[in-house]
Amino acid sequence: MVKTLGVILVLLFLGLFAGIIWKATHKAPPPPVADVVMDLGIDPAAVRHMELDGNTLALTTDKDIVVIDVAKRKVLLRSAKP
């Protein structure tokens, strides 16, 4: 019984080491990056200030303020400056 459990333990360790070596040598390719351009209708020269907080980007232009969720590529808020 002890010899059988010892053999099983050795086989499990060999399997563990083989799995670690296989994972280290077979890395998954990174997911493709989508090149999506958002057309906000803003002149790039009109942008005065940009601030990024997590996934939220705030753009201040001459005429308005635009808040964008970068991860979802969605405009959250667009308001005219007073």
N, CA, C and O atoms as a GROMACS GRO file, in nm:
protein
  328
    1MET      N    1   0.083  -0.119   0.000
    1MET     CA    2   0.000   0.000   0.000
    1MET      C    3   0.088   0.126   0.000
    1MET      O    4   0.061   0.221  -0.072
    2VAL      N    5   0.193   0.123   0.083
    2VAL     CA    6   0.281   0.239   0.092
    2VAL      C    7   0.356   0.258  -0.040
    2VAL      O    8   0.373   0.371  -0.086
    3LYS      N    9   0.400   0.149  -0.100
    3LYS     CA   10   0.471   0.159  -0.227
    3LYS      C   11   0.379   0.212  -0.337
    3LYS      O   12   0.420   0.294  -0.419
    4THR      N   13   0.256   0.166  -0.339
    4THR     CA   14   0.159   0.212  -0.439
    4THR      C   15   0.133   0.361  -0.424
    4THR      O   16   0.132   0.434  -0.523
    5LEU      N   17   0.112   0.407  -0.303
    5LEU     CA   18   0.089   0.550  -0.280
    5LEU      C   19   0.214   0.631  -0.314
    5LEU      O   20   0.204   0.744  -0.363
    6GLY      N   21   0.332   0.576  -0.288
    6GLY     CA   22   0.456   0.645  -0.324
    6GLY      C   23   0.469   0.660  -0.475
    6GLY      O   24   0.510   0.766  -0.524
    7VAL      N   25   0.435   0.555  -0.550
    7VAL     CA   26   0.441   0.561  -0.696
    7VAL      C   27   0.340   0.663  -0.749
    7VAL      O   28   0.371   0.740  -0.840
    8ILE      N   29   0.220   0.663  -0.694
    8ILE     CA   30   0.118   0.760  -0.736
    8ILE      C   31   0.164   0.902  -0.706
    8ILE      O   32   0.144   0.992  -0.789
    9LEU      N   33   0.224   0.924  -0.592
    9LEU     CA   34   0.274   1.056  -0.554
    9LEU      C   35   0.383   1.103  -0.651
    9LEU      O   36   0.384   1.219  -0.692
   10VAL      N   37   0.474   1.015  -0.687
   10VAL     CA   38   0.580   1.049  -0.782
   10VAL      C   39   0.520   1.081  -0.919
   10VAL      O   40   0.562   1.177  -0.983
   11LEU      N   41   0.423   1.002  -0.964
   11LEU     CA   42   0.359   1.028  -1.093
   11LEU      C   43   0.285   1.162  -1.093
   11LEU      O   44   0.288   1.235  -1.192
   12LEU      N   45   0.222   1.194  -0.983
   12LEU     CA   46   0.151   1.323  -0.974
   12LEU      C   47   0.249   1.440  -0.977
   12LEU      O   48   0.221   1.543  -1.040
   13PHE      N   49   0.364   1.426  -0.911
   13PHE     CA   50   0.464   1.531  -0.915
   13PHE      C   51   0.521   1.548  -1.057
   13PHE      O   52   0.542   1.660  -1.103
   14LEU      N   53   0.544   1.436  -1.125
   14LEU     CA   54   0.591   1.444  -1.263
   14LEU      C   55   0.488   1.513  -1.353
   14LEU      O   56   0.524   1.595  -1.438
   15GLY      N   57   0.363   1.480  -1.333
   15GLY     CA   58   0.256   1.546  -1.408
   15GLY      C   59   0.249   1.695  -1.378
   15GLY      O   60   0.226   1.777  -1.468
   16LEU      N   61   0.269   1.730  -1.252
   16LEU     CA   62   0.268   1.872  -1.214
   16LEU      C   63   0.382   1.947  -1.281
   16LEU      O   64   0.361   2.055  -1.336
   17PHE      N   65   0.502   1.891  -1.277
   17PHE     CA   66   0.617   1.956  -1.340
   17PHE      C   67   0.599   1.963  -1.493
   17PHE      O   68   0.635   2.064  -1.555
   18ALA      N   69   0.545   1.858  -1.552
   18ALA     CA   70   0.522   1.860  -1.696
   18ALA      C   71   0.420   1.968  -1.732
   18ALA      O   72   0.435   2.036  -1.834
   19GLY      N   73   0.318   1.985  -1.651
   19GLY     CA   74   0.218   2.089  -1.676
   19GLY      C   75   0.277   2.229  -1.664
   19GLY      O   76   0.245   2.317  -1.743
   20ILE      N   77   0.364   2.249  -1.566
   20ILE     CA   78   0.428   2.380  -1.548
   20ILE      C   79   0.518   2.410  -1.667
   20ILE      O   80   0.517   2.522  -1.719
   21ILE      N   81   0.595   2.311  -1.711
   21ILE     CA   82   0.684   2.332  -1.826
   21ILE      C   83   0.602   2.358  -1.953
   21ILE      O   84   0.637   2.444  -2.033
   22TRP      N   85   0.493   2.283  -1.972
   22TRP     CA   86   0.409   2.303  -2.090
   22TRP      C   87   0.347   2.443  -2.089
   22TRP      O   88   0.345   2.509  -2.193
   23LYS      N   89   0.296   2.490  -1.975
   23LYS     CA   90   0.237   2.624  -1.965
   23LYS      C   91   0.341   2.732  -1.993
   23LYS      O   92   0.310   2.834  -2.055
   24ALA      N   93   0.464   2.710  -1.947
   24ALA     CA   94   0.568   2.811  -1.966
   24ALA      C   95   0.612   2.820  -2.112
   24ALA      O   96   0.652   2.927  -2.158
   25THR      N   97   0.607   2.709  -2.186
   25THR     CA   98   0.654   2.710  -2.324
   25THR      C   99   0.544   2.735  -2.426
   25THR      O  100   0.574   2.770  -2.540
   26HIS      N  101   0.418   2.718  -2.391
   26HIS     CA  102   0.307   2.737  -2.483
   26HIS      C  103   0.220   2.853  -2.435
   26HIS      O  104   0.115   2.832  -2.374
   27LYS      N  105   0.266   2.974  -2.463
   27LYS     CA  106   0.188   3.091  -2.422
   27LYS      C  107   0.081   3.119  -2.526
   27LYS      O  108   0.103   3.106  -2.646
   28ALA      N  109  -0.036   3.158  -2.478
   28ALA     CA  110  -0.145   3.192  -2.568
   28ALA      C  111  -0.118   3.327  -2.634
   28ALA      O  112  -0.064   3.417  -2.569
   29PRO      N  113  -0.153   3.341  -2.761
   29PRO     CA  114  -0.130   3.470  -2.826
   29PRO      C  115  -0.221   3.576  -2.766
   29PRO      O  116  -0.332   3.544  -2.723
   30PRO      N  117  -0.177   3.700  -2.762
   30PRO     CA  118  -0.261   3.805  -2.705
   30PRO      C  119  -0.384   3.828  -2.792
   30PRO      O  120  -0.378   3.807  -2.914
   31PRO      N  121  -0.494   3.870  -2.734
   31PRO     CA  122  -0.615   3.893  -2.813
   31PRO      C  123  -0.592   4.010  -2.910
   31PRO      O  124  -0.516   4.102  -2.879
   32PRO      N  125  -0.657   4.006  -3.025
   32PRO     CA  126  -0.637   4.114  -3.122
   32PRO      C  127  -0.694   4.245  -3.069
   32PRO      O  128  -0.796   4.249  -3.001
   33VAL      N  129  -0.625   4.352  -3.102
   33VAL     CA  130  -0.668   4.484  -3.059
   33VAL      C  131  -0.749   4.546  -3.172
   33VAL      O  132  -0.704   4.553  -3.286
   34ALA      N  133  -0.868   4.591  -3.138
   34ALA     CA  134  -0.954   4.652  -3.238
   34ALA      C  135  -0.914   4.798  -3.255
   34ALA      O  136  -0.912   4.875  -3.159
   35ASP      N  137  -0.884   4.835  -3.378
   35ASP     CA  138  -0.850   4.974  -3.407
   35ASP      C  139  -0.978   5.047  -3.446
   35ASP      O  140  -1.014   5.054  -3.563
   36VAL      N  141  -1.046   5.101  -3.347
   36VAL     CA  142  -1.171   5.172  -3.371
   36VAL      C  143  -1.145   5.320  -3.346
   36VAL      O  144  -1.094   5.359  -3.241
   37VAL      N  145  -1.182   5.400  -3.442
   37VAL     CA  146  -1.165   5.544  -3.430
   37VAL      C  147  -1.301   5.605  -3.400
   37VAL      O  148  -1.399   5.580  -3.471
   38MET      N  149  -1.306   5.686  -3.296
   38MET     CA  150  -1.430   5.755  -3.262
   38MET      C  151  -1.429   5.893  -3.326
   38MET      O  152  -1.334   5.969  -3.308
   39ASP      N  153  -1.532   5.925  -3.400
   39ASP     CA  154  -1.544   6.058  -3.458
   39ASP      C  155  -1.631   6.142  -3.367
   39ASP      O  156  -1.752   6.126  -3.363
   40LEU      N  157  -1.568   6.233  -3.294
   40LEU     CA  158  -1.639   6.318  -3.200
   40LEU      C  159  -1.677   6.451  -3.262
   40LEU      O  160  -1.751   6.529  -3.201
   41GLY      N  161  -1.630   6.478  -3.381
   41GLY     CA  162  -1.659   6.605  -3.446
   41GLY      C  163  -1.588   6.721  -3.379
   41GLY      O  164  -1.639   6.833  -3.379
   42ILE      N  165  -1.471   6.695  -3.323
   42ILE     CA  166  -1.394   6.798  -3.253
   42ILE      C  167  -1.267   6.825  -3.332
   42ILE      O  168  -1.197   6.732  -3.373
   43ASP      N  169  -1.238   6.951  -3.353
   43ASP     CA  170  -1.113   6.990  -3.417
   43ASP      C  171  -0.999   6.964  -3.318
   43ASP      O  172  -1.003   7.014  -3.206
   44PRO      N  173  -0.898   6.887  -3.357
   44PRO     CA  174  -0.788   6.857  -3.263
   44PRO      C  175  -0.718   6.982  -3.210
   44PRO      O  176  -0.666   6.981  -3.099
   45ALA      N  177  -0.717   7.089  -3.288
   45ALA     CA  178  -0.654   7.212  -3.242
   45ALA      C  179  -0.737   7.282  -3.135
   45ALA      O  180  -0.686   7.368  -3.063
   46ALA      N  181  -0.866   7.246  -3.124
   46ALA     CA  182  -0.954   7.310  -3.027
   46ALA      C  183  -0.944   7.246  -2.888
   46ALA      O  184  -0.995   7.302  -2.791
   47VAL      N  185  -0.880   7.130  -2.877
   47VAL     CA  186  -0.869   7.061  -2.748
   47VAL      C  187  -0.771   7.138  -2.660
   47VAL      O  188  -0.656   7.160  -2.697
   48ARG      N  189  -0.819   7.180  -2.542
   48ARG     CA  190  -0.737   7.258  -2.451
   48ARG      C  191  -0.684   7.176  -2.333
   48ARG      O  192  -0.576   7.205  -2.281
   49HIS      N  193  -0.760   7.075  -2.291
   49HIS     CA  194  -0.719   6.996  -2.175
   49HIS      C  195  -0.779   6.857  -2.186
   49HIS      O  196  -0.893   6.841  -2.229
   50MET      N  197  -0.700   6.757  -2.147
   50MET     CA  198  -0.747   6.619  -2.141
   50MET      C  199  -0.711   6.562  -2.005
   50MET      O  200  -0.602   6.587  -1.954
   51GLU      N  201  -0.804   6.486  -1.946
   51GLU     CA  202  -0.776   6.423  -1.817
   51GLU      C  203  -0.833   6.283  -1.819
   51GLU      O  204  -0.948   6.261  -1.856
   52LEU      N  205  -0.750   6.187  -1.778
   52LEU     CA  206  -0.789   6.047  -1.777
   52LEU      C  207  -0.796   5.998  -1.633
   52LEU      O  208  -0.701   6.015  -1.557
   53ASP      N  209  -0.910   5.937  -1.596
   53ASP     CA  210  -0.929   5.882  -1.463
   53ASP      C  211  -0.987   5.742  -1.479
   53ASP      O  212  -1.107   5.725  -1.500
   54GLY      N  213  -0.901   5.642  -1.470
   54GLY     CA  214  -0.947   5.505  -1.492
   54GLY      C  215  -0.980   5.486  -1.638
   54GLY      O  216  -0.894   5.502  -1.724
   55ASN      N  217  -1.106   5.453  -1.668
   55ASN     CA  218  -1.151   5.436  -1.805
   55ASN      C  219  -1.226   5.559  -1.856
   55ASN      O  220  -1.283   5.554  -1.965
   56THR      N  221  -1.227   5.667  -1.780
   56THR     CA  222  -1.302   5.786  -1.818
   56THR      C  223  -1.207   5.895  -1.864
   56THR      O  224  -1.113   5.931  -1.793
   57LEU      N  225  -1.232   5.947  -1.983
   57LEU     CA  226  -1.151   6.054  -2.041
   57LEU      C  227  -1.237   6.178  -2.053
   57LEU      O  228  -1.347   6.173  -2.109
   58ALA      N  229  -1.188   6.290  -2.001
   58ALA     CA  230  -1.258   6.418  -2.011
   58ALA      C  231  -1.179   6.509  -2.105
   58ALA      O  232  -1.061   6.534  -2.082
   59LEU      N  233  -1.245   6.558  -2.209
   59LEU     CA  234  -1.185   6.650  -2.304
   59LEU      C  235  -1.248   6.787  -2.286
   59LEU      O  236  -1.370   6.800  -2.285
   60THR      N  237  -1.165   6.889  -2.271
   60THR     CA  238  -1.213   7.026  -2.265
   60THR      C  239  -1.168   7.096  -2.392
   60THR      O  240  -1.049   7.101  -2.422
   61THR      N  241  -1.264   7.151  -2.465
   61THR     CA  242  -1.232   7.223  -2.588
   61THR      C  243  -1.271   7.369  -2.571
   61THR      O  244  -1.311   7.413  -2.463
   62ASP      N  245  -1.259   7.443  -2.680
   62ASP     CA  246  -1.298   7.584  -2.676
   62ASP      C  247  -1.447   7.601  -2.651
   62ASP      O  248  -1.490   7.697  -2.587
   63LYS      N  249  -1.527   7.507  -2.702
   63LYS     CA  250  -1.672   7.523  -2.697
   63LYS      C  251  -1.744   7.430  -2.599
   63LYS      O  252  -1.849   7.468  -2.546
   64ASP      N  253  -1.692   7.314  -2.574
   64ASP     CA  254  -1.766   7.218  -2.492
   64ASP      C  255  -1.674   7.126  -2.413
   64ASP      O  256  -1.551   7.130  -2.426
   65ILE      N  257  -1.738   7.044  -2.329
   65ILE     CA  258  -1.670   6.942  -2.248
   65ILE      C  259  -1.729   6.808  -2.287
   65ILE      O  260  -1.851   6.792  -2.291
   66VAL      N  261  -1.642   6.711  -2.315
   66VAL     CA  262  -1.687   6.578  -2.356
   66VAL      C  263  -1.625   6.477  -2.260
   66VAL      O  264  -1.505   6.477  -2.237
   67VAL      N  265  -1.710   6.389  -2.206
   67VAL     CA  266  -1.665   6.282  -2.117
   67VAL      C  267  -1.690   6.150  -2.188
   67VAL      O  268  -1.801   6.122  -2.232
   68ILE      N  269  -1.583   6.069  -2.200
   68ILE     CA  270  -1.588   5.946  -2.278
   68ILE      C  271  -1.548   5.828  -2.190
   68ILE      O  272  -1.452   5.836  -2.113
   69ASP      N  273  -1.621   5.716  -2.204
   69ASP     CA  274  -1.580   5.590  -2.143
   69ASP      C  275  -1.490   5.520  -2.245
   69ASP      O  276  -1.539   5.473  -2.348
   70VAL      N  277  -1.362   5.515  -2.218
   70VAL     CA  278  -1.264   5.465  -2.314
   70VAL      C  279  -1.281   5.315  -2.338
   70VAL      O  280  -1.268   5.269  -2.451
   71ALA      N  281  -1.311   5.238  -2.234
   71ALA     CA  282  -1.323   5.093  -2.249
   71ALA      C  283  -1.443   5.057  -2.337
   71ALA      O  284  -1.433   4.965  -2.419
   72LYS      N  285  -1.553   5.126  -2.320
   72LYS     CA  286  -1.674   5.097  -2.398
   72LYS      C  287  -1.681   5.179  -2.527
   72LYS      O  288  -1.768   5.154  -2.611
   73ARG      N  289  -1.590   5.277  -2.542
   73ARG     CA  290  -1.589   5.368  -2.657
   73ARG      C  291  -1.725   5.434  -2.674
   73ARG      O  292  -1.788   5.427  -2.780
   74LYS      N  293  -1.769   5.497  -2.565
   74LYS     CA  294  -1.903   5.556  -2.562
   74LYS      C  295  -1.893   5.695  -2.498
   74LYS      O  296  -1.823   5.714  -2.398
   75VAL      N  297  -1.963   5.791  -2.557
   75VAL     CA  298  -1.966   5.926  -2.501
   75VAL      C  299  -2.067   5.927  -2.386
   75VAL      O  300  -2.185   5.896  -2.404
   76LEU      N  301  -2.019   5.962  -2.267
   76LEU     CA  302  -2.105   5.965  -2.150
   76LEU      C  303  -2.174   6.099  -2.131
   76LEU      O  304  -2.289   6.105  -2.089
   77LEU      N  305  -2.102   6.206  -2.163
   77LEU     CA  306  -2.157   6.340  -2.139
   77LEU      C  307  -2.097   6.436  -2.241
   77LEU      O  308  -1.978   6.429  -2.272
   78ARG      N  309  -2.179   6.524  -2.291
   78ARG     CA  310  -2.133   6.630  -2.380
   78ARG      C  311  -2.213   6.755  -2.346
   78ARG      O  312  -2.335   6.759  -2.364
   79SER      N  313  -2.143   6.855  -2.298
   79SER     CA  314  -2.212   6.978  -2.258
   79SER      C  315  -2.134   7.100  -2.306
   79SER      O  316  -2.012   7.097  -2.318
   80ALA      N  317  -2.208   7.207  -2.333
   80ALA     CA  318  -2.147   7.330  -2.379
   80ALA      C  319  -2.091   7.405  -2.259
   80ALA      O  320  -2.148   7.403  -2.150
   81LYS      N  321  -1.977   7.471  -2.281
   81LYS     CA  322  -1.916   7.550  -2.174
   81LYS      C  323  -1.999   7.678  -2.152
   81LYS      O  324  -2.051   7.735  -2.248
   82PRO      N  325  -2.012   7.720  -2.029
   82PRO     CA  326  -2.088   7.844  -2.004
   82PRO      C  327  -2.014   7.966  -2.051
   82PRO      O  328  -2.064   8.078  -2.038
   0.00000   0.00000   0.00000
